[in-house]
Amino acid sequence: MTDKSDLSRAQDYALKLLGYRERSRQEIQVRMERKGFQREVIEKVLRYLESQKYLDDRRFAELWTHNRLKRGYGKGK
């Protein structure tokens, strides 16, 4: 069973990461694992973020691609 404070801390950490820039689901998961959060807590947080549209891998991929093209990274690179 997870402690409510663990869930709250994990959620705050994930939102902090997303506050800096858009991130993929996997990136958030890996960062939270490194931080020591339990797998159950991480899954709950990821589901919450997706349900609130804070985390969206499709949007992340589109923004990442757009930013690379804007920097001059084309098909050749």
PDB file of N, CA, C and O in Angstrom:
ATOM      1  N   MET A   1       0.844  -1.184   0.000  1.00  0.00           N
ATOM      2  CA  MET A   1       0.000   0.000   0.000  1.00  0.00           C
ATOM      3  C   MET A   1       0.886   1.243   0.000  1.00  0.00           C
ATOM      4  O   MET A   1       1.934   1.275   0.644  1.00  0.00           O
ATOM      5  N   THR A   2       0.457   2.237  -0.714  1.00  0.00           N
ATOM      6  CA  THR A   2       1.265   3.452  -0.817  1.00  0.00           C
ATOM      7  C   THR A   2       0.794   4.502   0.172  1.00  0.00           C
ATOM      8  O   THR A   2      -0.395   4.625   0.465  1.00  0.00           O
ATOM      9  N   ASP A   3       1.733   5.234   0.662  1.00  0.00           N
ATOM     10  CA  ASP A   3       1.467   6.339   1.576  1.00  0.00           C
ATOM     11  C   ASP A   3       1.028   7.541   0.749  1.00  0.00           C
ATOM     12  O   ASP A   3       1.601   7.826  -0.303  1.00  0.00           O
ATOM     13  N   LYS A   4       0.002   8.244   1.238  1.00  0.00           N
ATOM     14  CA  LYS A   4      -0.511   9.406   0.506  1.00  0.00           C
ATOM     15  C   LYS A   4       0.573  10.461   0.315  1.00  0.00           C
ATOM     16  O   LYS A   4       0.601  11.138  -0.713  1.00  0.00           O
ATOM     17  N   SER A   5       1.454  10.607   1.279  1.00  0.00           N
ATOM     18  CA  SER A   5       2.522  11.600   1.149  1.00  0.00           C
ATOM     19  C   SER A   5       3.514  11.192   0.056  1.00  0.00           C
ATOM     20  O   SER A   5       4.057  12.051  -0.638  1.00  0.00           O
ATOM     21  N   ASP A   6       3.755   9.884  -0.100  1.00  0.00           N
ATOM     22  CA  ASP A   6       4.624   9.414  -1.188  1.00  0.00           C
ATOM     23  C   ASP A   6       4.007   9.764  -2.536  1.00  0.00           C
ATOM     24  O   ASP A   6       4.695  10.243  -3.438  1.00  0.00           O
ATOM     25  N   LEU A   7       2.724   9.525  -2.664  1.00  0.00           N
ATOM     26  CA  LEU A   7       2.015   9.827  -3.899  1.00  0.00           C
ATOM     27  C   LEU A   7       2.055  11.328  -4.188  1.00  0.00           C
ATOM     28  O   LEU A   7       2.275  11.741  -5.327  1.00  0.00           O
ATOM     29  N   SER A   8       1.847  12.121  -3.176  1.00  0.00           N
ATOM     30  CA  SER A   8       1.873  13.574  -3.328  1.00  0.00           C
ATOM     31  C   SER A   8       3.272  14.067  -3.715  1.00  0.00           C
ATOM     32  O   SER A   8       3.408  14.926  -4.586  1.00  0.00           O
ATOM     33  N   ARG A   9       4.299  13.528  -3.074  1.00  0.00           N
ATOM     34  CA  ARG A   9       5.678  13.913  -3.401  1.00  0.00           C
ATOM     35  C   ARG A   9       6.029  13.508  -4.827  1.00  0.00           C
ATOM     36  O   ARG A   9       6.675  14.264  -5.553  1.00  0.00           O
ATOM     37  N   ALA A  10       5.604  12.324  -5.220  1.00  0.00           N
ATOM     38  CA  ALA A  10       5.881  11.839  -6.577  1.00  0.00           C
ATOM     39  C   ALA A  10       5.174  12.708  -7.610  1.00  0.00           C
ATOM     40  O   ALA A  10       5.748  13.054  -8.643  1.00  0.00           O
ATOM     41  N   GLN A  11       3.946  13.051  -7.327  1.00  0.00           N
ATOM     42  CA  GLN A  11       3.192  13.903  -8.246  1.00  0.00           C
ATOM     43  C   GLN A  11       3.834  15.280  -8.353  1.00  0.00           C
ATOM     44  O   GLN A  11       3.960  15.820  -9.452  1.00  0.00           O
ATOM     45  N   ASP A  12       4.233  15.842  -7.243  1.00  0.00           N
ATOM     46  CA  ASP A  12       4.902  17.149  -7.254  1.00  0.00           C
ATOM     47  C   ASP A  12       6.194  17.096  -8.065  1.00  0.00           C
ATOM     48  O   ASP A  12       6.498  18.019  -8.821  1.00  0.00           O
ATOM     49  N   TYR A  13       6.953  16.009  -7.906  1.00  0.00           N
ATOM     50  CA  TYR A  13       8.209  15.860  -8.627  1.00  0.00           C
ATOM     51  C   TYR A  13       7.961  15.774 -10.133  1.00  0.00           C
ATOM     52  O   TYR A  13       8.655  16.422 -10.917  1.00  0.00           O
ATOM     53  N   ALA A  14       6.977  14.978 -10.533  1.00  0.00           N
ATOM     54  CA  ALA A  14       6.662  14.829 -11.953  1.00  0.00           C
ATOM     55  C   ALA A  14       6.189  16.152 -12.551  1.00  0.00           C
ATOM     56  O   ALA A  14       6.584  16.504 -13.662  1.00  0.00           O
ATOM     57  N   LEU A  15       5.358  16.878 -11.832  1.00  0.00           N
ATOM     58  CA  LEU A  15       4.882  18.169 -12.325  1.00  0.00           C
ATOM     59  C   LEU A  15       6.029  19.174 -12.427  1.00  0.00           C
ATOM     60  O   LEU A  15       6.056  20.006 -13.334  1.00  0.00           O
ATOM     61  N   LYS A  16       6.969  19.090 -11.498  1.00  0.00           N
ATOM     62  CA  LYS A  16       8.150  19.948 -11.550  1.00  0.00           C
ATOM     63  C   LYS A  16       8.955  19.665 -12.823  1.00  0.00           C
ATOM     64  O   LYS A  16       9.392  20.592 -13.505  1.00  0.00           O
ATOM     65  N   LEU A  17       9.146  18.388 -13.135  1.00  0.00           N
ATOM     66  CA  LEU A  17       9.867  18.017 -14.360  1.00  0.00           C
ATOM     67  C   LEU A  17       9.153  18.545 -15.600  1.00  0.00           C
ATOM     68  O   LEU A  17       9.786  19.070 -16.516  1.00  0.00           O
ATOM     69  N   LEU A  18       7.836  18.401 -15.619  1.00  0.00           N
ATOM     70  CA  LEU A  18       7.061  18.872 -16.769  1.00  0.00           C
ATOM     71  C   LEU A  18       7.013  20.399 -16.834  1.00  0.00           C
ATOM     72  O   LEU A  18       6.750  20.972 -17.891  1.00  0.00           O
ATOM     73  N   GLY A  19       7.267  21.046 -15.710  1.00  0.00           N
ATOM     74  CA  GLY A  19       7.290  22.502 -15.688  1.00  0.00           C
ATOM     75  C   GLY A  19       8.480  23.076 -16.446  1.00  0.00           C
ATOM     76  O   GLY A  19       8.427  24.203 -16.938  1.00  0.00           O
ATOM     77  N   TYR A  20       9.548  22.299 -16.537  1.00  0.00           N
ATOM     78  CA  TYR A  20      10.735  22.748 -17.255  1.00  0.00           C
ATOM     79  C   TYR A  20      10.557  22.628 -18.757  1.00  0.00           C
ATOM     80  O   TYR A  20      10.916  23.533 -19.511  1.00  0.00           O
ATOM     81  N   ARG A  21       9.992  21.489 -19.190  1.00  0.00           N
ATOM     82  CA  ARG A  21       9.768  21.243 -20.612  1.00  0.00           C
ATOM     83  C   ARG A  21       8.895  20.018 -20.775  1.00  0.00           C
ATOM     84  O   ARG A  21       8.697  19.250 -19.833  1.00  0.00           O
ATOM     85  N   GLU A  22       8.374  19.840 -21.981  1.00  0.00           N
ATOM     86  CA  GLU A  22       7.589  18.652 -22.315  1.00  0.00           C
ATOM     87  C   GLU A  22       8.491  17.413 -22.211  1.00  0.00           C
ATOM     88  O   GLU A  22       9.664  17.467 -22.580  1.00  0.00           O
ATOM     89  N   ARG A  23       7.952  16.317 -21.717  1.00  0.00           N
ATOM     90  CA  ARG A  23       8.724  15.087 -21.568  1.00  0.00           C
ATOM     91  C   ARG A  23       7.875  13.887 -21.980  1.00  0.00           C
ATOM     92  O   ARG A  23       6.646  13.948 -21.999  1.00  0.00           O
ATOM     93  N   SER A  24       8.563  12.800 -22.307  1.00  0.00           N
ATOM     94  CA  SER A  24       7.859  11.568 -22.652  1.00  0.00           C
ATOM     95  C   SER A  24       7.493  10.817 -21.375  1.00  0.00           C
ATOM     96  O   SER A  24       8.033  11.075 -20.299  1.00  0.00           O
ATOM     97  N   ARG A  25       6.565   9.885 -21.527  1.00  0.00           N
ATOM     98  CA  ARG A  25       6.143   9.046 -20.403  1.00  0.00           C
ATOM     99  C   ARG A  25       7.349   8.273 -19.862  1.00  0.00           C
ATOM    100  O   ARG A  25       7.550   8.186 -18.650  1.00  0.00           O
ATOM    101  N   GLN A  26       8.134   7.723 -20.762  1.00  0.00           N
ATOM    102  CA  GLN A  26       9.298   6.933 -20.349  1.00  0.00           C
ATOM    103  C   GLN A  26      10.315   7.796 -19.599  1.00  0.00           C
ATOM    104  O   GLN A  26      10.900   7.353 -18.611  1.00  0.00           O
ATOM    105  N   GLU A  27      10.518   9.005 -20.061  1.00  0.00           N
ATOM    106  CA  GLU A  27      11.474   9.889 -19.409  1.00  0.00           C
ATOM    107  C   GLU A  27      11.044  10.192 -17.970  1.00  0.00           C
ATOM    108  O   GLU A  27      11.863  10.163 -17.052  1.00  0.00           O
ATOM    109  N   ILE A  28       9.771  10.479 -17.787  1.00  0.00           N
ATOM    110  CA  ILE A  28       9.263  10.748 -16.439  1.00  0.00           C
ATOM    111  C   ILE A  28       9.412   9.493 -15.573  1.00  0.00           C
ATOM    112  O   ILE A  28       9.834   9.574 -14.419  1.00  0.00           O
ATOM    113  N   GLN A  29       9.062   8.337 -16.140  1.00  0.00           N
ATOM    114  CA  GLN A  29       9.154   7.086 -15.394  1.00  0.00           C
ATOM    115  C   GLN A  29      10.583   6.808 -14.942  1.00  0.00           C
ATOM    116  O   GLN A  29      10.811   6.468 -13.781  1.00  0.00           O
ATOM    117  N   VAL A  30      11.533   6.947 -15.838  1.00  0.00           N
ATOM    118  CA  VAL A  30      12.938   6.685 -15.504  1.00  0.00           C
ATOM    119  C   VAL A  30      13.431   7.651 -14.433  1.00  0.00           C
ATOM    120  O   VAL A  30      14.109   7.246 -13.489  1.00  0.00           O
ATOM    121  N   ARG A  31      13.094   8.908 -14.578  1.00  0.00           N
ATOM    122  CA  ARG A  31      13.539   9.903 -13.586  1.00  0.00           C
ATOM    123  C   ARG A  31      12.954   9.607 -12.206  1.00  0.00           C
ATOM    124  O   ARG A  31      13.634   9.750 -11.190  1.00  0.00           O
ATOM    125  N   MET A  32      11.684   9.192 -12.180  1.00  0.00           N
ATOM    126  CA  MET A  32      11.044   8.876 -10.900  1.00  0.00           C
ATOM    127  C   MET A  32      11.645   7.603 -10.284  1.00  0.00           C
ATOM    128  O   MET A  32      11.802   7.515  -9.066  1.00  0.00           O
ATOM    129  N   GLU A  33      11.977   6.625 -11.126  1.00  0.00           N
ATOM    130  CA  GLU A  33      12.625   5.412 -10.624  1.00  0.00           C
ATOM    131  C   GLU A  33      13.974   5.750 -10.003  1.00  0.00           C
ATOM    132  O   GLU A  33      14.316   5.255  -8.929  1.00  0.00           O
ATOM    133  N   ARG A  34      14.737   6.601 -10.691  1.00  0.00           N
ATOM    134  CA  ARG A  34      16.047   7.022 -10.164  1.00  0.00           C
ATOM    135  C   ARG A  34      15.908   7.748  -8.835  1.00  0.00           C
ATOM    136  O   ARG A  34      16.782   7.668  -7.972  1.00  0.00           O
ATOM    137  N   LYS A  35      14.799   8.455  -8.686  1.00  0.00           N
ATOM    138  CA  LYS A  35      14.547   9.212  -7.459  1.00  0.00           C
ATOM    139  C   LYS A  35      14.121   8.286  -6.313  1.00  0.00           C
ATOM    140  O   LYS A  35      14.094   8.697  -5.154  1.00  0.00           O
ATOM    141  N   GLY A  36      13.787   7.026  -6.650  1.00  0.00           N
ATOM    142  CA  GLY A  36      13.473   6.054  -5.609  1.00  0.00           C
ATOM    143  C   GLY A  36      11.999   5.831  -5.341  1.00  0.00           C
ATOM    144  O   GLY A  36      11.650   5.187  -4.352  1.00  0.00           O
ATOM    145  N   PHE A  37      11.128   6.339  -6.188  1.00  0.00           N
ATOM    146  CA  PHE A  37       9.699   6.120  -5.977  1.00  0.00           C
ATOM    147  C   PHE A  37       9.333   4.684  -6.355  1.00  0.00           C
ATOM    148  O   PHE A  37       9.926   4.103  -7.264  1.00  0.00           O
ATOM    149  N   GLN A  38       8.360   4.123  -5.659  1.00  0.00           N
ATOM    150  CA  GLN A  38       7.898   2.762  -5.921  1.00  0.00           C
ATOM    151  C   GLN A  38       7.152   2.699  -7.254  1.00  0.00           C
ATOM    152  O   GLN A  38       6.524   3.667  -7.682  1.00  0.00           O
ATOM    153  N   ARG A  39       7.239   1.546  -7.889  1.00  0.00           N
ATOM    154  CA  ARG A  39       6.611   1.344  -9.204  1.00  0.00           C
ATOM    155  C   ARG A  39       5.105   1.651  -9.170  1.00  0.00           C
ATOM    156  O   ARG A  39       4.572   2.267 -10.093  1.00  0.00           O
ATOM    157  N   GLU A  40       4.434   1.223  -8.114  1.00  0.00           N
ATOM    158  CA  GLU A  40       2.992   1.452  -7.973  1.00  0.00           C
ATOM    159  C   GLU A  40       2.677   2.953  -7.934  1.00  0.00           C
ATOM    160  O   GLU A  40       1.722   3.415  -8.557  1.00  0.00           O
ATOM    161  N   VAL A  41       3.478   3.686  -7.208  1.00  0.00           N
ATOM    162  CA  VAL A  41       3.300   5.138  -7.096  1.00  0.00           C
ATOM    163  C   VAL A  41       3.545   5.790  -8.453  1.00  0.00           C
ATOM    164  O   VAL A  41       2.789   6.668  -8.870  1.00  0.00           O
ATOM    165  N   ILE A  42       4.586   5.370  -9.132  1.00  0.00           N
ATOM    166  CA  ILE A  42       4.928   5.932 -10.440  1.00  0.00           C
ATOM    167  C   ILE A  42       3.777   5.719 -11.422  1.00  0.00           C
ATOM    168  O   ILE A  42       3.392   6.643 -12.139  1.00  0.00           O
ATOM    169  N   GLU A  43       3.230   4.513 -11.458  1.00  0.00           N
ATOM    170  CA  GLU A  43       2.123   4.221 -12.374  1.00  0.00           C
ATOM    171  C   GLU A  43       0.907   5.085 -12.083  1.00  0.00           C
ATOM    172  O   GLU A  43       0.263   5.585 -13.005  1.00  0.00           O
ATOM    173  N   LYS A  44       0.594   5.262 -10.815  1.00  0.00           N
ATOM    174  CA  LYS A  44      -0.551   6.114 -10.444  1.00  0.00           C
ATOM    175  C   LYS A  44      -0.332   7.544 -10.917  1.00  0.00           C
ATOM    176  O   LYS A  44      -1.241   8.174 -11.458  1.00  0.00           O
ATOM    177  N   VAL A  45       0.872   8.047 -10.711  1.00  0.00           N
ATOM    178  CA  VAL A  45       1.187   9.418 -11.119  1.00  0.00           C
ATOM    179  C   VAL A  45       1.114   9.550 -12.644  1.00  0.00           C
ATOM    180  O   VAL A  45       0.547  10.514 -13.159  1.00  0.00           O
ATOM    181  N   LEU A  46       1.686   8.585 -13.359  1.00  0.00           N
ATOM    182  CA  LEU A  46       1.659   8.641 -14.820  1.00  0.00           C
ATOM    183  C   LEU A  46       0.229   8.605 -15.353  1.00  0.00           C
ATOM    184  O   LEU A  46      -0.106   9.346 -16.277  1.00  0.00           O
ATOM    185  N   ARG A  47      -0.607   7.757 -14.782  1.00  0.00           N
ATOM    186  CA  ARG A  47      -2.016   7.703 -15.209  1.00  0.00           C
ATOM    187  C   ARG A  47      -2.723   9.029 -14.933  1.00  0.00           C
ATOM    188  O   ARG A  47      -3.506   9.505 -15.755  1.00  0.00           O
ATOM    189  N   TYR A  48      -2.440   9.621 -13.772  1.00  0.00           N
ATOM    190  CA  TYR A  48      -3.039  10.915 -13.437  1.00  0.00           C
ATOM    191  C   TYR A  48      -2.600  11.987 -14.437  1.00  0.00           C
ATOM    192  O   TYR A  48      -3.428  12.745 -14.943  1.00  0.00           O
ATOM    193  N   LEU A  49      -1.307  12.046 -14.715  1.00  0.00           N
ATOM    194  CA  LEU A  49      -0.788  13.058 -15.639  1.00  0.00           C
ATOM    195  C   LEU A  49      -1.397  12.898 -17.026  1.00  0.00           C
ATOM    196  O   LEU A  49      -1.718  13.891 -17.679  1.00  0.00           O
ATOM    197  N   GLU A  50      -1.557  11.668 -17.478  1.00  0.00           N
ATOM    198  CA  GLU A  50      -2.165  11.426 -18.789  1.00  0.00           C
ATOM    199  C   GLU A  50      -3.642  11.797 -18.782  1.00  0.00           C
ATOM    200  O   GLU A  50      -4.142  12.358 -19.757  1.00  0.00           O
ATOM    201  N   SER A  51      -4.337  11.494 -17.708  1.00  0.00           N
ATOM    202  CA  SER A  51      -5.767  11.809 -17.635  1.00  0.00           C
ATOM    203  C   SER A  51      -6.012  13.315 -17.632  1.00  0.00           C
ATOM    204  O   SER A  51      -7.049  13.783 -18.100  1.00  0.00           O
ATOM    205  N   GLN A  52      -5.059  14.061 -17.106  1.00  0.00           N
ATOM    206  CA  GLN A  52      -5.174  15.523 -17.053  1.00  0.00           C
ATOM    207  C   GLN A  52      -4.563  16.209 -18.273  1.00  0.00           C
ATOM    208  O   GLN A  52      -4.558  17.436 -18.372  1.00  0.00           O
ATOM    209  N   LYS A  53      -4.045  15.396 -19.206  1.00  0.00           N
ATOM    210  CA  LYS A  53      -3.412  15.886 -20.444  1.00  0.00           C
ATOM    211  C   LYS A  53      -2.114  16.650 -20.183  1.00  0.00           C
ATOM    212  O   LYS A  53      -1.683  17.449 -21.014  1.00  0.00           O
ATOM    213  N   TYR A  54      -1.500  16.406 -19.040  1.00  0.00           N
ATOM    214  CA  TYR A  54      -0.193  17.003 -18.755  1.00  0.00           C
ATOM    215  C   TYR A  54       0.918  16.215 -19.441  1.00  0.00           C
ATOM    216  O   TYR A  54       1.990  16.748 -19.726  1.00  0.00           O
ATOM    217  N   LEU A  55       0.648  14.947 -19.698  1.00  0.00           N
ATOM    218  CA  LEU A  55       1.625  14.042 -20.283  1.00  0.00           C
ATOM    219  C   LEU A  55       1.003  13.405 -21.510  1.00  0.00           C
ATOM    220  O   LEU A  55      -0.026  12.735 -21.427  1.00  0.00           O
ATOM    221  N   ASP A  56       1.648  13.624 -22.660  1.00  0.00           N
ATOM    222  CA  ASP A  56       1.113  13.121 -23.923  1.00  0.00           C
ATOM    223  C   ASP A  56       2.292  12.822 -24.847  1.00  0.00           C
ATOM    224  O   ASP A  56       2.945  13.741 -25.341  1.00  0.00           O
ATOM    225  N   ASP A  57       2.563  11.538 -25.080  1.00  0.00           N
ATOM    226  CA  ASP A  57       3.724  11.149 -25.886  1.00  0.00           C
ATOM    227  C   ASP A  57       3.611  11.643 -27.324  1.00  0.00           C
ATOM    228  O   ASP A  57       4.622  11.989 -27.936  1.00  0.00           O
ATOM    229  N   ARG A  58       2.416  11.680 -27.865  1.00  0.00           N
ATOM    230  CA  ARG A  58       2.241  12.169 -29.241  1.00  0.00           C
ATOM    231  C   ARG A  58       2.633  13.650 -29.334  1.00  0.00           C
ATOM    232  O   ARG A  58       3.358  14.059 -30.241  1.00  0.00           O
ATOM    233  N   ARG A  59       2.140  14.441 -28.379  1.00  0.00           N
ATOM    234  CA  ARG A  59       2.468  15.870 -28.347  1.00  0.00           C
ATOM    235  C   ARG A  59       3.969  16.062 -28.146  1.00  0.00           C
ATOM    236  O   ARG A  59       4.579  16.919 -28.785  1.00  0.00           O
ATOM    237  N   PHE A  60       4.568  15.253 -27.248  1.00  0.00           N
ATOM    238  CA  PHE A  60       5.998  15.330 -27.014  1.00  0.00           C
ATOM    239  C   PHE A  60       6.773  15.077 -28.310  1.00  0.00           C
ATOM    240  O   PHE A  60       7.697  15.821 -28.639  1.00  0.00           O
ATOM    241  N   ALA A  61       6.396  14.030 -29.041  1.00  0.00           N
ATOM    242  CA  ALA A  61       7.094  13.680 -30.288  1.00  0.00           C
ATOM    243  C   ALA A  61       6.963  14.792 -31.324  1.00  0.00           C
ATOM    244  O   ALA A  61       7.926  15.117 -32.019  1.00  0.00           O
ATOM    245  N   GLU A  62       5.780  15.368 -31.425  1.00  0.00           N
ATOM    246  CA  GLU A  62       5.573  16.452 -32.387  1.00  0.00           C
ATOM    247  C   GLU A  62       6.423  17.674 -32.031  1.00  0.00           C
ATOM    248  O   GLU A  62       7.048  18.275 -32.905  1.00  0.00           O
ATOM    249  N   LEU A  63       6.443  18.033 -30.768  1.00  0.00           N
ATOM    250  CA  LEU A  63       7.234  19.192 -30.332  1.00  0.00           C
ATOM    251  C   LEU A  63       8.730  18.927 -30.490  1.00  0.00           C
ATOM    252  O   LEU A  63       9.473  19.812 -30.914  1.00  0.00           O
ATOM    253  N   TRP A  64       9.171  17.731 -30.155  1.00  0.00           N
ATOM    254  CA  TRP A  64      10.582  17.373 -30.279  1.00  0.00           C
ATOM    255  C   TRP A  64      11.016  17.469 -31.731  1.00  0.00           C
ATOM    256  O   TRP A  64      12.068  18.034 -32.032  1.00  0.00           O
ATOM    257  N   THR A  65      10.211  16.918 -32.635  1.00  0.00           N
ATOM    258  CA  THR A  65      10.524  16.955 -34.066  1.00  0.00           C
ATOM    259  C   THR A  65      10.538  18.394 -34.578  1.00  0.00           C
ATOM    260  O   THR A  65      11.449  18.797 -35.301  1.00  0.00           O
ATOM    261  N   HIS A  66       9.533  19.150 -34.199  1.00  0.00           N
ATOM    262  CA  HIS A  66       9.452  20.550 -34.622  1.00  0.00           C
ATOM    263  C   HIS A  66      10.685  21.336 -34.165  1.00  0.00           C
ATOM    264  O   HIS A  66      11.257  22.111 -34.932  1.00  0.00           O
ATOM    265  N   ASN A  67      11.083  21.130 -32.918  1.00  0.00           N
ATOM    266  CA  ASN A  67      12.252  21.847 -32.388  1.00  0.00           C
ATOM    267  C   ASN A  67      13.538  21.455 -33.108  1.00  0.00           C
ATOM    268  O   ASN A  67      14.392  22.308 -33.347  1.00  0.00           O
ATOM    269  N   ARG A  68      13.689  20.181 -33.455  1.00  0.00           N
ATOM    270  CA  ARG A  68      14.879  19.742 -34.183  1.00  0.00           C
ATOM    271  C   ARG A  68      14.903  20.329 -35.594  1.00  0.00           C
ATOM    272  O   ARG A  68      15.955  20.753 -36.071  1.00  0.00           O
ATOM    273  N   LEU A  69      13.766  20.354 -36.251  1.00  0.00           N
ATOM    274  CA  LEU A  69      13.705  20.929 -37.601  1.00  0.00           C
ATOM    275  C   LEU A  69      13.986  22.429 -37.564  1.00  0.00           C
ATOM    276  O   LEU A  69      14.637  22.969 -38.459  1.00  0.00           O
ATOM    277  N   LYS A  70      13.496  23.090 -36.534  1.00  0.00           N
ATOM    278  CA  LYS A  70      13.706  24.530 -36.380  1.00  0.00           C
ATOM    279  C   LYS A  70      15.190  24.852 -36.175  1.00  0.00           C
ATOM    280  O   LYS A  70      15.664  25.908 -36.597  1.00  0.00           O
ATOM    281  N   ARG A  71      15.917  23.944 -35.527  1.00  0.00           N
ATOM    282  CA  ARG A  71      17.349  24.148 -35.290  1.00  0.00           C
ATOM    283  C   ARG A  71      18.194  23.858 -36.520  1.00  0.00           C
ATOM    284  O   ARG A  71      19.400  24.105 -36.526  1.00  0.00           O
ATOM    285  N   GLY A  72      17.567  23.340 -37.546  1.00  0.00           N
ATOM    286  CA  GLY A  72      18.317  23.028 -38.735  1.00  0.00           C
ATOM    287  C   GLY A  72      18.681  21.572 -38.881  1.00  0.00           C
ATOM    288  O   GLY A  72      19.456  21.203 -39.764  1.00  0.00           O
ATOM    289  N   TYR A  73      18.118  20.731 -38.009  1.00  0.00           N
ATOM    290  CA  TYR A  73      18.339  19.292 -38.132  1.00  0.00           C
ATOM    291  C   TYR A  73      17.317  18.756 -39.107  1.00  0.00           C
ATOM    292  O   TYR A  73      16.160  18.548 -38.741  1.00  0.00           O
ATOM    293  N   GLY A  74      17.720  18.533 -40.324  1.00  0.00           N
ATOM    294  CA  GLY A  74      16.799  18.022 -41.335  1.00  0.00           C
ATOM    295  C   GLY A  74      16.951  16.542 -41.523  1.00  0.00           C
ATOM    296  O   GLY A  74      17.540  15.858 -40.686  1.00  0.00           O
ATOM    297  N   LYS A  75      16.431  16.044 -42.605  1.00  0.00           N
ATOM    298  CA  LYS A  75      16.474  14.606 -42.893  1.00  0.00           C
ATOM    299  C   LYS A  75      17.903  14.107 -43.018  1.00  0.00           C
ATOM    300  O   LYS A  75      18.193  12.967 -42.656  1.00  0.00           O
ATOM    301  N   GLY A  76      18.793  14.939 -43.523  1.00  0.00           N
ATOM    302  CA  GLY A  76      20.187  14.517 -43.709  1.00  0.00           C
ATOM    303  C   GLY A  76      20.920  14.278 -42.413  1.00  0.00           C
ATOM    304  O   GLY A  76      21.834  13.455 -42.373  1.00  0.00           O
ATOM    305  N   LYS A  77      20.561  14.949 -41.382  1.00  0.00           N
ATOM    306  CA  LYS A  77      21.242  14.793 -40.101  1.00  0.00           C
ATOM    307  C   LYS A  77      20.606  13.659 -39.347  1.00  0.00           C
ATOM    308  O   LYS A  77      21.024  13.347 -38.232  1.00  0.00           O
TER     309      LYS A  77
END
